[in-house]
C-alpha cells in the first residue's frame, strides 16, 4: 500500500515477518561477532603455536586452560624452566582445560561464531524464511563472544607470575 503525502511517498508492507533485531542491528551485531571471533582465533592460534614450539609462559597457559592460580598451574604442569617457560605438549594442555579455558577461546566455538556472523551478513538469509533462527544463533554467538572478553578482562587483572618476596629475583 502506498500513501502519498506531498512530495514523499511511504511504502508499508503488512506481510513482513517480525524479527528480534532490526536489519541494521543484525548487521552491527554480526560484524561485531565476526571481528571478535577472528581476533580470538588469531590470539589462540598464536598461543597454540607457542605450545607446539615448547615455549609457553604462564599467561599463555592461563588463557588456554582457564587456570588462574600460579600454584595450580605448577600442580598441573610441574615447575617451569629457569626462564619461566613450561615445556608442555598440546595433549597436556587439552587435558587440563577448564570451562573458563573454553570460554576464553576455543577453535570450534569461535569458528561457529564466525560462520554465524558470515551467514547473518549474507544478503540471502532472509529469503530462507529462517531469519529468527539465525538471529537466535547470532544472539548466542554474541553472548559467547561477550562472555569470553569479560573473562579475558578478569584474567588480565590477575597476573600469573608467582609471588616473590621483595628484593627477590623475578622471572620475565
Order of alpha helices (4+ residues) and beta strands (2+ residues): beta-beta-alpha-alpha-alpha-alpha-alpha-alpha-alpha
